[in-house]
Amino acid sequence: MRARTLKPLEEKIKLLEDGIVACEARAADLNDQLMRDSAKGGLGAIRRSAISRELKEHMEKAESLYAELDSTMKIYNIEKLKYSG
């Protein structure tokens, strides 16, 4: 029973953590690209705007995943306590 309850939560936590890592990595790449290209003046305003929008989207997605991870961790900890001791 314990495994049936906790295993899906553990899997969800892993997926959320992986999603956060992916979003943050992409956001870091976009930020680096934006900074490099802005410094050398190679991109036009439209391209910089598109990168900035995508960067914002990934940061917002990571924030959403963090919130979902937090609530899932709370549920996991409550369920885990039910099966301890």
C-alpha positions in Angstrom: 0.0 0.0 0.0 2.8 2.4 0.9 4.6 1.8 -2.4 1.3 2.2 -4.4 0.7 5.6 -2.7 4.3 7.0 -2.6 5.7 5.7 -5.9 3.4 7.8 -8.2 4.3 10.9 -6.1 8.0 10.1 -6.3 7.7 9.8 -10.1 5.8 13.1 -10.3 8.5 14.8 -8.2 11.2 13.4 -10.5 9.3 14.7 -13.6 8.8 18.1 -12.1 12.5 18.3 -11.1 13.5 17.3 -14.6 11.2 19.9 -16.1 12.7 22.6 -13.8 16.2 21.7 -14.8 15.3 21.8 -18.5 13.5 25.2 -18.2 16.4 26.7 -16.3 19.0 25.4 -18.7 17.1 26.7 -21.7 16.6 30.1 -19.9 20.3 30.3 -19.2 21.1 29.5 -22.8 18.7 32.2 -24.1 20.0 34.7 -21.6 23.6 34.0 -22.7 22.6 34.3 -26.3 20.8 37.5 -25.7 23.8 39.0 -23.8 26.4 37.9 -26.4 24.3 39.1 -29.3 23.4 42.4 -27.7 27.1 43.1 -26.8 28.2 42.6 -30.4 25.0 44.2 -31.9 24.4 41.4 -34.2 20.7 40.9 -33.7 17.9 43.2 -34.7 15.4 44.5 -32.2 12.8 42.0 -33.4 15.1 39.0 -32.8 16.1 40.3 -29.4 12.4 40.7 -28.5 11.6 37.2 -29.6 14.5 35.8 -27.5 13.3 37.9 -24.5 9.8 36.6 -24.9 11.0 33.0 -25.0 13.2 33.6 -22.0 10.3 35.0 -20.0 8.2 32.0 -21.0 10.8 29.5 -19.7 11.3 31.5 -16.5 7.5 31.5 -15.9 7.2 27.8 -16.7 10.0 27.1 -14.2 8.2 29.2 -11.6 5.0 27.2 -12.2 6.9 23.9 -11.9 8.5 25.0 -8.6 5.0 25.8 -7.2 3.7 22.4 -8.3 6.8 20.7 -6.9 6.2 22.4 -3.6 2.6 21.3 -3.3 3.5 17.7 -4.5 6.3 17.5 -1.9 3.9 18.6 0.8 1.5 15.8 -0.2 4.3 13.3 -0.4 5.5 14.2 3.1 2.0 13.9 4.5 1.5 10.5 2.9 4.9 9.3 4.0 4.1 10.2 7.6 1.0 8.0 7.4 3.2 5.0 6.7 6.0 5.7 9.2 6.1 4.4 12.8 
